[in-house]
Amino acid sequence: MHWLVELFMQPSTIQTLLVLAVIAATGLALGKIKIYGISLGVTFVFFAGILAGHMGIEVNRDMLAFAQNAGLVIFVYTLGLQVGPGFFASFKKGGVKLNLLGIAVVVAGFAMTIAIGMAGKWSMTEMVGLFSGAVTNTPMLGAAQQAALQVDPSAAGKVTEMSLACAVGYPVGVIGMIFVIIVLRKTGGRKGQSRAAAEPARPFISEFQISNPAVFGKSIKEITSLTDAKFVISRVWRDGKVSIPASDTVIMPHDHLMVISSKPDVEKIRALFGEKESKDWNKEDIDWNAIDSRLVSKRILVTQPHINGVKLGSLRLRNLYGINITRVNRAGIDLLASPSLRLQIGDRLTIVGESAAVDNVGKILGNEEKRLNEPNLIAIFIGLALGVILGSIPFAVPGMSVPIKLGIAGGPIIVGILMGAFGSRFHLTTYTTQSANLMLRQFGLVIYLAGLGLDAGKHFFETVFCMDGLIWVGIAFAMAVVPTLATGIVAQKFLKTSYEENVGMLCGSMANPMALNYASTTVDNDEPAVSYATAYPMSMFARVIIAQLVILLFS
């Protein structure tokens, strides 16, 4: 058995891989355990690594550094790809307010960190590490560590100190955020409270009867120019017959129209057409095919590479085939099928029309699900390379002796967001299935957390169980609670933000999915998750960049 002990304890390339794999497997298994309905999930890998480090397990330092950096790069890049398609859209309507509130949480937290660091006896690197744990944000920690090494390449000790401080603050951050949710619910939130801010532009179906003389005898193309509301006319009832209109279809008095729009635009459309019928076409039990036996409704996948990045209107599918595209589903989110919408590989289009016409459109768009199962690794590796290059570019800032670099956390996440948002415009297929993206993201995060915990574990317990350690726990709790609770109260009392939006935004600004899981149990809808997704990308980006600035300016 001597060979087995040597395999685990003698630093080498194989030993490093073996130790990280065992730490990851152990942490993931323990992460499934729930206490009062809350589990740390993948984050438990971090604490499994700490335990391994405390037991005296050491690995090859170069291999450990490579594993941590590679894991972090993969994680933040695939994270950027995931949020990219909705990143810029999140600033529209109610998203502006949520993002500003999220940035307020970030700025307040960093201001508090800087104040404590300058007033106390601890270094700024330790305080930034503690703050990273308090806000449960490991990409921010990675960015700060890279900035510390940029200032002083020999500062390996400071990097370890930051990991150690993060480990102390992490569990406190989870508890602190849940405490904030409880307080906000007691002081103004209630289960099932309606959302106050504008809803996102999800497709909403309405029926109208034409009674406005201003649109009598006009074509659909002419009518759409009379309003700034975006809508799609799916079907026209005339003299008991149902038809699918084209852009040159003329609207006559007493026609009934089925209109797909966003809910906030319904009143504008009612003013344009006249009467709105009371029937609710948004119920799940509506049988669309029963409206007219000649028409079918099918979901068609975009899988043809040459369609990637093409505007929906430029395909002229309605006029050429007599069909109508009522909605586009992208990454689980329904989008309005406007002519200006650029299609992406993996989009699911709901198409209404005669069966043969719908099948012909399916051939044009691809509709071959097998194609989506083949990973497009070219885009992944191009994005990783561009992200590392962008992160390595030095930006000179007046008054600073050391140029700023986005680092391996900032560069890849920016490139990932841009690739996810605009890659299709350059006919670059960035689509990955949700399961593939999640696996890459989780794999990178697990490897990073395993190495991070292993590096910090050697001195963890002796740090926590001393007077300074207990003070750190109190500071981490304050870092987690004060900025979020203050912002939450302002949003609730003065900006009239609903409880659901409020807690979702706060969890997103803190990048805290564990707290989001708890918040979701206090309501009967998915509004916290929607607000989380709205505030998360910008807050994550801000934390990664500001963390580096703080280290460069104050350490």
C-alpha positions as CSV (number, residue, x, y, z in Angstrom):
1,M,0.0,0.0,0.0
2,H,3.0,2.2,0.0
3,W,2.4,3.2,-3.6
4,L,-1.1,4.4,-2.8
5,V,0.1,6.6,0.1
6,E,2.9,8.0,-2.2
7,L,0.3,8.6,-5.0
8,F,-1.8,10.8,-2.8
9,M,1.0,12.5,-0.8
10,Q,4.0,12.9,-3.2
11,P,3.5,16.1,-5.3
12,S,3.4,15.4,-9.0
13,T,1.3,16.0,-12.0
14,I,-0.8,12.9,-11.5
15,Q,-1.1,13.5,-7.8
16,T,-2.5,17.0,-8.4
17,L,-5.1,15.7,-10.8
18,L,-6.0,12.9,-8.4
19,V,-6.3,15.2,-5.3
20,L,-8.4,17.8,-7.2
21,A,-10.7,15.0,-8.5
22,V,-11.2,13.5,-5.0
23,I,-11.9,17.0,-3.5
24,A,-14.4,17.8,-6.3
25,A,-16.3,14.5,-5.9
26,T,-16.4,14.8,-2.1
27,G,-17.5,18.4,-2.2
28,L,-20.2,17.8,-4.8
29,A,-21.6,14.8,-2.8
30,L,-21.7,16.8,0.5
31,G,-23.2,19.8,-1.4
32,K,-26.4,17.8,-1.9
33,I,-27.1,17.9,1.9
34,K,-29.8,20.4,2.8
35,I,-30.1,22.2,6.2
36,Y,-33.4,23.9,6.7
37,G,-34.0,23.6,3.0
38,I,-30.7,25.4,2.1
39,S,-27.7,23.6,0.5
40,L,-24.3,25.1,-0.5
41,G,-24.3,23.0,-3.7
42,V,-21.2,23.3,-5.7
43,T,-19.7,25.7,-3.2
44,F,-19.1,22.8,-0.8
45,V,-16.2,21.9,-3.0
46,F,-14.4,25.0,-1.6
47,F,-14.8,23.7,1.9
48,A,-13.7,20.1,0.9
49,G,-10.6,21.7,-0.4
50,I,-10.0,23.6,2.8
51,L,-10.3,20.3,4.8
52,A,-7.8,18.6,2.5
53,G,-5.4,21.5,2.9
54,H,-5.8,21.4,6.7
55,M,-5.0,17.7,6.6
56,G,-1.6,18.6,5.2
57,I,-2.1,17.5,1.6
58,E,0.2,19.4,-0.7
59,V,0.3,19.3,-4.5
60,N,2.5,20.6,-7.4
61,R,2.2,24.4,-7.2
62,D,2.5,25.0,-10.9
63,M,-0.2,22.4,-11.7
64,L,-2.4,23.9,-9.0
65,A,-2.0,27.4,-10.5
66,F,-2.8,26.1,-14.0
67,A,-5.9,24.2,-12.8
68,Q,-7.2,27.3,-10.9
69,N,-6.6,29.7,-13.7
70,A,-8.0,27.3,-16.4
71,G,-11.1,26.6,-14.3
72,L,-11.7,30.3,-13.7
73,V,-11.3,31.2,-17.4
74,I,-13.7,28.5,-18.5
75,F,-16.2,29.4,-15.8
76,V,-16.4,33.2,-16.5
77,Y,-16.4,32.8,-20.3
78,T,-19.3,30.3,-20.4
79,L,-21.1,32.5,-17.8
80,G,-20.7,35.4,-20.2
81,L,-22.0,33.3,-23.1
82,Q,-25.1,32.4,-21.0
83,V,-26.0,35.9,-20.0
84,G,-24.9,37.6,-23.2
85,P,-28.1,37.3,-25.2
86,G,-30.1,39.1,-22.5
87,F,-27.4,41.4,-21.1
88,F,-28.1,44.5,-23.1
89,A,-31.8,43.9,-23.2
90,S,-31.9,43.9,-19.4
91,F,-31.4,47.7,-19.4
92,K,-34.8,48.3,-21.1
93,K,-37.8,49.3,-19.1
94,G,-37.8,48.0,-15.5
95,G,-34.3,46.5,-16.0
96,V,-32.7,50.0,-15.7
97,K,-34.0,50.5,-12.2
98,L,-33.0,47.0,-11.1
99,N,-29.5,47.3,-12.6
100,L,-28.9,50.7,-10.9
101,L,-30.0,49.3,-7.6
102,G,-27.7,46.3,-8.1
103,I,-24.8,48.7,-8.9
104,A,-25.7,50.6,-5.7
105,V,-25.2,47.4,-3.7
106,V,-21.9,46.8,-5.3
107,V,-20.5,50.4,-4.8
108,A,-21.8,50.5,-1.2
109,G,-20.1,47.2,-0.4
110,F,-16.7,48.3,-1.9
111,A,-16.9,51.6,-0.1
112,M,-17.5,49.8,3.2
113,T,-14.6,47.4,2.4
114,I,-12.2,50.3,1.7
115,A,-13.2,52.2,4.8
116,I,-12.6,49.1,7.0
117,G,-9.3,48.4,5.3
118,M,-8.0,51.9,5.8
119,A,-9.3,52.2,9.4
120,G,-8.3,48.7,10.6
121,K,-5.1,46.8,11.1
122,W,-5.8,44.4,8.2
123,S,-4.4,44.8,4.7
124,M,-6.6,45.7,1.8
125,T,-6.0,42.3,0.2
126,E,-7.4,40.6,3.2
127,M,-10.4,42.9,3.3
128,V,-11.1,42.3,-0.4
129,G,-10.8,38.6,0.1
130,L,-13.2,38.8,3.1
131,F,-15.6,40.9,1.0
132,S,-15.5,38.3,-1.8
133,G,-16.6,35.7,0.6
134,A,-19.3,37.9,2.2
135,V,-20.8,38.4,-1.2
136,T,-20.3,34.8,-2.3
137,N,-18.5,35.9,-5.4
138,T,-15.5,33.7,-6.4
139,P,-14.9,35.4,-9.8
140,M,-14.4,38.6,-8.0
141,L,-11.8,36.9,-5.8
142,G,-10.0,35.5,-8.8
143,A,-9.9,39.0,-10.4
144,A,-8.5,40.5,-7.2
145,Q,-5.9,37.8,-6.9
146,Q,-4.7,38.4,-10.4
147,A,-4.5,42.2,-9.7
148,A,-2.4,41.5,-6.6
149,L,0.0,39.4,-8.6
150,Q,0.1,42.1,-11.3
151,V,1.3,44.6,-8.7
152,D,3.8,42.2,-7.2
153,P,4.5,38.9,-9.0
154,S,6.0,37.4,-5.8
155,A,2.9,38.1,-3.7
156,A,1.8,34.5,-3.5
157,G,1.3,35.0,0.3
158,K,-1.2,37.8,-0.3
159,V,-3.1,35.6,-2.7
160,T,-3.3,32.8,-0.1
161,E,-4.4,35.4,2.5
162,M,-7.2,36.5,0.2
163,S,-8.4,32.9,-0.3
164,L,-8.3,32.3,3.5
165,A,-10.3,35.5,4.2
166,C,-12.8,34.5,1.5
167,A,-13.3,31.1,3.1
168,V,-14.1,32.8,6.4
169,G,-16.6,35.1,4.9
170,Y,-18.4,32.7,2.5
171,P,-20.8,30.9,4.9
172,V,-21.5,34.1,6.8
173,G,-22.4,35.7,3.4
174,V,-25.0,33.1,2.7
175,I,-26.5,33.4,6.2
176,G,-26.4,37.3,6.0
177,M,-28.3,37.4,2.7
178,I,-31.0,35.1,4.0
179,F,-31.3,37.3,7.1
180,V,-31.9,40.3,4.8
181,I,-34.6,38.5,2.9
182,I,-36.4,37.7,6.2
183,V,-36.2,41.3,7.4
184,L,-37.5,42.7,4.1
185,R,-40.4,40.2,4.1
186,K,-41.3,41.2,7.6
187,T,-41.1,44.9,6.9
188,G,-43.1,45.2,3.7
189,G,-43.0,42.0,1.6
190,R,-45.8,39.5,1.4
191,K,-46.3,36.2,-0.3
192,G,-47.6,36.6,-3.8
193,Q,-47.3,40.4,-3.9
194,S,-47.8,41.7,-7.5
195,R,-44.9,43.1,-9.4
196,A,-44.7,46.8,-9.5
197,A,-42.3,47.5,-12.3
198,A,-42.9,47.0,-16.0
199,E,-43.0,43.4,-17.1
200,P,-40.4,42.3,-19.6
201,A,-41.5,42.2,-23.3
202,R,-43.0,38.7,-23.2
203,P,-45.4,37.7,-25.9
204,F,-49.1,38.4,-25.0
205,I,-52.0,37.3,-27.1
206,S,-55.1,39.5,-27.5
207,E,-58.2,39.6,-29.8
208,F,-59.4,42.8,-31.3
209,Q,-62.4,43.8,-33.4
210,I,-61.8,46.5,-36.0
211,S,-64.0,49.5,-35.2
212,N,-61.6,52.4,-35.7
213,P,-62.3,54.2,-39.1
214,A,-58.7,55.4,-39.2
215,V,-57.5,51.9,-40.2
216,F,-60.4,50.9,-42.5
217,G,-59.0,49.8,-45.9
218,K,-55.4,50.1,-44.8
219,S,-52.8,47.3,-45.2
220,I,-51.0,45.8,-42.2
221,K,-47.8,47.4,-43.4
222,E,-49.5,50.9,-43.3
223,I,-51.1,50.3,-40.0
224,T,-47.9,49.3,-38.2
225,S,-46.4,52.7,-39.2
226,L,-49.2,54.5,-37.2
227,T,-47.9,53.4,-33.8
228,D,-44.6,52.8,-32.0
229,A,-46.1,49.6,-30.4
230,K,-44.6,46.4,-31.7
231,F,-47.0,43.6,-32.6
232,V,-47.6,40.7,-34.9
233,I,-51.1,40.0,-36.4
234,S,-51.3,36.2,-36.3
235,R,-54.7,35.6,-37.8
236,V,-57.7,37.4,-39.3
237,W,-61.3,36.3,-38.9
238,R,-63.5,37.6,-41.7
239,D,-67.0,36.3,-42.6
240,G,-66.5,33.2,-40.5
241,K,-63.2,32.3,-42.2
242,V,-59.7,32.3,-40.7
243,S,-56.7,33.4,-42.7
244,I,-53.0,34.2,-42.0
245,P,-52.4,37.8,-43.2
246,A,-49.4,39.1,-45.1
247,S,-48.0,42.6,-44.9
248,D,-50.2,43.7,-47.8
249,T,-53.4,42.3,-46.3
250,V,-56.1,45.0,-46.1
251,I,-58.0,45.4,-42.8
252,M,-61.8,45.8,-43.1
253,P,-64.5,46.9,-40.6
254,H,-65.5,44.3,-38.1
255,D,-62.5,42.0,-38.8
256,H,-61.3,40.1,-35.8
257,L,-57.6,40.1,-35.3
258,M,-55.4,37.9,-33.1
259,V,-52.5,40.0,-32.1
260,I,-49.2,39.0,-30.5
261,S,-47.5,41.9,-28.6
262,S,-46.0,42.7,-25.2
263,K,-48.6,43.2,-22.5
264,P,-47.7,46.9,-21.8
265,D,-48.5,47.7,-25.5
266,V,-52.0,46.2,-25.4
267,E,-53.7,49.5,-24.6
268,K,-51.9,51.3,-27.5
269,I,-53.1,48.6,-29.8
270,R,-56.6,48.8,-28.5
271,A,-56.6,52.5,-29.3
272,L,-55.4,51.7,-32.8
273,F,-57.9,49.0,-33.7
274,G,-60.9,49.7,-31.5
275,E,-62.6,47.0,-29.4
276,K,-60.7,44.4,-27.4
277,E,-62.4,41.1,-26.9
278,S,-62.6,39.7,-23.4
279,K,-61.5,36.1,-24.3
280,D,-58.2,35.2,-22.7
281,W,-56.0,33.6,-25.4
282,N,-53.0,33.2,-23.0
283,K,-54.4,30.2,-21.1
284,E,-52.4,27.0,-21.3
285,D,-55.5,24.9,-22.2
286,I,-56.2,26.9,-25.4
287,D,-56.3,24.5,-28.4
288,W,-54.7,26.5,-31.2
289,N,-55.4,23.9,-33.9
290,A,-59.1,24.0,-33.1
291,I,-59.4,27.6,-34.3
292,D,-59.3,26.4,-37.9
293,S,-58.8,22.9,-39.0
294,R,-56.7,23.9,-42.0
295,L,-54.1,25.5,-39.8
296,V,-51.5,23.9,-37.6
297,S,-49.1,25.3,-35.0
298,K,-45.6,23.9,-34.9
299,R,-42.3,24.7,-33.2
300,I,-39.4,24.8,-35.7
301,L,-35.7,24.9,-34.7
302,V,-33.2,27.2,-36.4
303,T,-30.3,24.9,-37.2
304,Q,-29.1,26.1,-40.6
305,P,-25.8,28.0,-40.2
306,H,-26.5,30.5,-42.9
307,I,-29.7,31.6,-41.0
308,N,-27.6,32.6,-38.0
309,G,-27.6,36.4,-37.5
310,V,-30.2,37.0,-40.3
311,K,-33.1,39.4,-39.5
312,L,-36.4,37.7,-39.3
313,G,-38.1,40.2,-41.6
314,S,-35.5,39.8,-44.4
315,L,-36.6,36.1,-44.9
316,R,-40.1,37.2,-46.0
317,L,-41.5,33.9,-44.8
318,R,-45.0,35.3,-44.3
319,N,-45.4,36.6,-47.8
320,L,-43.7,33.7,-49.5
321,Y,-45.3,30.8,-47.7
322,G,-48.5,32.2,-46.1
323,I,-47.4,31.4,-42.6
324,N,-47.0,33.5,-39.4
325,I,-44.3,33.4,-36.8
326,T,-46.0,34.2,-33.5
327,R,-43.1,33.9,-31.1
328,V,-39.4,33.0,-30.8
329,N,-38.1,31.1,-27.8
330,R,-34.4,31.6,-27.1
331,A,-32.7,29.9,-24.1
332,G,-36.1,29.4,-22.5
333,I,-37.3,33.0,-22.9
334,D,-40.1,33.9,-25.3
335,L,-39.3,36.9,-27.6
336,L,-41.6,38.9,-29.8
337,A,-41.2,37.8,-33.4
338,S,-40.5,41.3,-34.7
339,P,-39.0,41.8,-38.3
340,S,-35.8,43.3,-36.7
341,L,-35.1,40.3,-34.5
342,R,-31.9,38.5,-35.5
343,L,-32.3,34.8,-35.5
344,Q,-29.7,32.6,-33.7
345,I,-28.8,28.9,-34.0
346,G,-31.0,27.1,-31.4
347,D,-34.0,29.5,-31.6
348,R,-37.4,27.8,-31.5
349,L,-40.0,29.5,-33.7
350,T,-43.7,28.9,-33.2
351,I,-45.1,28.9,-36.7
352,V,-48.8,28.9,-37.7
353,G,-50.0,28.0,-41.2
354,E,-51.1,25.2,-43.4
355,S,-49.2,22.0,-42.7
356,A,-47.3,21.8,-46.0
357,A,-46.3,25.5,-45.8
358,V,-45.0,25.1,-42.2
359,D,-43.0,22.0,-43.3
360,N,-41.4,23.9,-46.1
361,V,-40.4,26.7,-43.8
362,G,-38.9,24.0,-41.5
363,K,-36.7,22.9,-44.3
364,I,-35.4,26.5,-44.8
365,L,-34.7,27.0,-41.1
366,G,-33.2,23.6,-40.6
367,N,-35.3,22.0,-37.9
368,E,-32.7,19.2,-37.4
369,E,-32.3,18.8,-33.6
370,K,-29.3,16.5,-34.1
371,R,-27.2,19.4,-35.3
372,L,-27.7,21.1,-32.0
373,N,-26.2,18.2,-30.1
374,E,-22.9,18.6,-31.8
375,P,-20.8,21.1,-29.8
376,N,-19.4,24.0,-31.7
377,L,-16.0,24.0,-30.0
378,I,-14.5,26.5,-32.5
379,A,-16.4,29.4,-31.0
380,I,-15.5,28.2,-27.4
381,F,-11.8,28.2,-28.1
382,I,-11.9,31.4,-30.1
383,G,-13.7,33.1,-27.2
384,L,-11.3,31.7,-24.6
385,A,-8.3,33.0,-26.6
386,L,-9.8,36.4,-27.2
387,G,-10.8,36.6,-23.5
388,V,-7.3,35.9,-22.3
389,I,-5.8,38.3,-24.8
390,L,-8.2,41.1,-23.8
391,G,-7.5,40.4,-20.1
392,S,-3.8,40.8,-20.8
393,I,-3.9,44.2,-22.5
394,P,-2.5,46.9,-20.2
395,F,-4.5,50.1,-19.9
396,A,-2.5,53.1,-18.7
397,V,-4.4,55.2,-16.2
398,P,-3.1,58.7,-15.3
399,G,-1.8,58.8,-11.7
400,M,-1.3,55.0,-11.4
401,S,2.2,53.6,-11.7
402,V,0.9,50.2,-12.7
403,P,-1.4,49.8,-15.8
404,I,-4.8,48.2,-15.3
405,K,-5.5,44.8,-16.9
406,L,-8.9,43.1,-17.0
407,G,-7.2,39.8,-16.1
408,I,-8.3,36.3,-16.6
409,A,-11.6,37.0,-14.9
410,G,-12.5,40.3,-16.5
411,G,-11.4,39.6,-20.1
412,P,-13.1,36.3,-20.7
413,I,-16.4,37.4,-19.2
414,I,-16.5,40.5,-21.4
415,V,-15.7,38.5,-24.5
416,G,-18.3,35.9,-23.5
417,I,-21.0,38.5,-23.1
418,L,-20.1,40.1,-26.4
419,M,-20.0,36.8,-28.2
420,G,-23.4,35.7,-26.7
421,A,-25.0,39.1,-27.7
422,F,-23.4,39.8,-31.1
423,G,-21.7,36.6,-32.3
424,S,-24.6,35.8,-34.6
425,R,-24.2,39.1,-36.4
426,F,-20.8,37.8,-37.6
427,H,-22.3,34.4,-38.4
428,L,-20.4,32.9,-35.5
429,T,-22.3,30.1,-33.9
430,T,-22.1,30.5,-30.2
431,Y,-25.0,28.2,-29.4
432,T,-24.6,25.5,-26.9
433,T,-27.3,23.5,-25.3
434,Q,-28.2,24.5,-21.8
435,S,-26.9,21.3,-20.4
436,A,-23.6,21.7,-22.3
437,N,-23.1,25.3,-21.1
438,L,-24.0,24.3,-17.5
439,M,-21.5,21.4,-17.6
440,L,-18.7,23.6,-18.9
441,R,-19.5,26.3,-16.4
442,Q,-19.8,23.9,-13.4
443,F,-16.7,22.0,-14.4
444,G,-14.6,25.2,-14.5
445,L,-16.1,26.4,-11.2
446,V,-15.5,23.1,-9.5
447,I,-11.8,22.9,-10.5
448,Y,-11.3,26.5,-9.4
449,L,-13.0,26.1,-6.1
450,A,-11.1,22.8,-5.4
451,G,-7.8,24.5,-6.0
452,L,-8.8,27.6,-4.1
453,G,-9.8,25.7,-1.0
454,L,-6.7,23.5,-1.1
455,D,-4.5,26.6,-1.2
456,A,-6.3,28.3,1.7
457,G,-6.9,25.2,3.9
458,K,-3.4,25.0,5.6
459,H,-4.0,27.9,8.0
460,F,-7.8,28.1,7.9
461,F,-8.8,26.7,11.3
462,E,-6.1,28.5,13.2
463,T,-7.2,31.7,11.6
464,V,-10.9,31.3,12.3
465,F,-10.6,30.1,15.9
466,C,-8.8,33.1,17.2
467,M,-9.8,36.7,18.1
468,D,-9.0,38.1,14.7
469,G,-11.0,35.3,13.1
470,L,-14.1,36.0,15.1
471,I,-13.8,39.7,14.3
472,W,-13.6,38.7,10.6
473,V,-16.8,36.8,10.9
474,G,-18.5,39.9,12.4
475,I,-17.1,42.1,9.6
476,A,-18.2,39.7,6.9
477,F,-21.7,39.6,8.3
478,A,-21.8,43.4,8.2
479,M,-20.4,43.4,4.6
480,A,-23.2,41.1,3.6
481,V,-26.1,42.7,5.4
482,V,-25.5,46.5,5.5
483,P,-25.3,47.4,1.8
484,T,-28.1,44.9,0.8
485,L,-30.5,45.8,3.6
486,A,-30.0,49.6,3.1
487,T,-30.5,49.3,-0.7
488,G,-33.5,47.0,-0.2
489,I,-35.2,49.3,2.2
490,V,-34.7,52.3,-0.1
491,A,-36.0,50.3,-3.1
492,Q,-39.0,49.1,-1.1
493,K,-40.0,52.3,0.7
494,F,-39.1,55.0,-1.8
495,L,-38.9,53.4,-5.2
496,K,-42.0,51.2,-4.6
497,T,-40.2,48.1,-5.8
498,S,-42.2,44.9,-5.1
499,Y,-40.9,42.3,-2.6
500,E,-40.3,39.7,-5.3
501,E,-38.3,42.1,-7.5
502,N,-36.4,43.5,-4.5
503,V,-35.1,40.2,-3.2
504,G,-34.3,38.8,-6.6
505,M,-32.3,41.9,-7.5
506,L,-30.4,41.8,-4.2
507,C,-29.6,38.1,-4.7
508,G,-28.4,38.9,-8.2
509,S,-26.3,41.8,-7.1
510,M,-24.6,39.4,-4.6
511,A,-24.4,36.5,-7.1
512,N,-26.0,34.4,-4.4
513,P,-28.0,31.5,-5.8
514,M,-28.4,29.8,-2.4
515,A,-30.2,32.9,-1.1
516,L,-32.3,33.0,-4.3
517,N,-33.5,29.4,-3.6
518,Y,-34.7,30.5,-0.2
519,A,-36.3,33.7,-1.6
520,S,-38.2,31.6,-4.2
521,T,-39.8,29.6,-1.4
522,T,-41.4,32.8,0.1
523,V,-43.4,33.6,-3.1
524,D,-45.8,31.9,-5.5
525,N,-44.2,33.1,-8.7
526,D,-40.9,33.2,-10.5
527,E,-40.4,37.0,-10.2
528,P,-37.3,36.7,-7.9
529,A,-35.6,34.6,-10.5
530,V,-36.4,37.1,-13.3
531,S,-35.1,40.0,-11.3
532,Y,-32.0,37.9,-10.3
533,A,-31.2,37.3,-14.0
534,T,-31.7,41.0,-14.8
535,A,-29.4,42.4,-12.1
536,Y,-26.8,39.6,-12.1
537,P,-24.8,40.2,-15.3
538,M,-24.1,43.9,-14.7
539,S,-23.4,43.4,-11.0
540,M,-21.0,40.5,-11.7
541,F,-19.1,42.6,-14.3
542,A,-18.9,45.6,-11.9
543,R,-17.5,43.5,-9.1
544,V,-14.8,41.9,-11.3
545,I,-13.6,45.3,-12.5
546,I,-13.9,47.3,-9.3
547,A,-12.2,44.5,-7.3
548,Q,-9.1,44.9,-9.4
549,L,-9.2,48.7,-9.2
550,V,-9.3,48.6,-5.4
551,I,-6.3,46.3,-5.2
552,L,-4.3,48.4,-7.7
553,L,-5.2,51.7,-6.0
554,F,-5.1,50.8,-2.3
555,S,-2.8,47.8,-1.8
